[in-house]
Structure formats: C-alpha cells, structure tokens
Amino acid sequence: MNRTPLLLLALLLSACEKPMPFESAKTLADNPERLKELRLQCRADRSKLGDSQCNAVADAMRIRFMGKDTPYTPHPVKGF
C-alpha cells in the first residue's frame, strides 16, 4: 500500500491553518489600548490566545510599569 497520497493529504490539511499574528511586548507597551484588550483576553481564556502572546502581554505590562532600560546604579558604601 502506498502511503504517499495519505501523507500529502495530511500535509496539505495542516498547512491550511494560519498561525495567529503575534504582537511583541515592545509594540504592546507602546499601545496601551491594545495591551488592555489583550490583557482581558488572557484573563478570560489564556489557551485561546496562547501562552507566548500572554507572556508578551505580561512583559509589556512590566515594561510599562518599570520603564524601559531603567538603570540601577547604587551608590557605593564608603568606609570610615
């Protein structure tokens, strides 16, 4: 039995599904309205939106809260 047509059919069917567009944390941090919308969607149904997108939403929230490239330069402790 030749399995080539079956394999070809499976490949064609799997190629039909388009991946969801992924928005990066940087673009979400610059667009607070879209960030709020995606944050609510992640709370409601994380599996529908996907772990990678919800992780980008969380990272964008961190960027907005902590700031971009916030330097931390502690002052050195000087002895007596």
N, C-alpha and C positions, 0 to 999 in steps of 0.2 A: 504494500500500500504506500502510495506516495504522499508524504506529509507536507510537501512544499505549498500546495494551494491553501491548506489549512493555516500554515504559518504566515503566509502572505495575507490572508484574510484577517488574522489576528493583528498583524502589524498595521494594516490599514484602519481597522477599527480603533486601535489605541492611538493612532495619530490624529483622529478626528477631534479628540478632546483638546480644547485650547487651555493653556495654563492661565491662571488668574494673574492680572497685572500686579506687580509688586511695587509698592511705594517705599522708598528708602526713609530712614529716620531723619536724614537731613532735610529732605523735601517736606516731610510731615512737620518737622519743627518750625519750618518757615510758613506753614499754612495751618493756623490754629483751628479753623472751622473744619477742615478735613480731618485733622487729628482728633477733634472731639467726636466727630461722626464715627470714625473707625474705633475709637476707644469704647464707645457704647456698643458697637457691633461685637467687639471682642468680649465684652462682659456678657452679652446676651448669648452668643454662640461661637465660642472660640474655634471649634472644629470646622465650622463653615468657612471662616475667614482664613484659617491656617495658623500654625504656630509661628512660622517665620514672619508673617505680617504682624501678628500680635506682639512678637518680640521687638519688631521695628517700632511699633506704636509705643511700647514701654520705653524703649531707648530714646525716642523723640520726646517723651514726657520728661525723662531725666535731663535731656539736653536743654529743654525749656526751663526746667526748674534750677538746674545747677549752672547753666550758662555754657557757652562754647569756649573751650580751651581756657577755663578759669585757672590761672596759675596759683599755686600754693607755695609760697616762699616763707617758711617760718624764720623767725629771727633767731640767730644762734645764741645760745646761753653763754654768757661770758662769766668766767670765774672771777674770784676776788683779786 
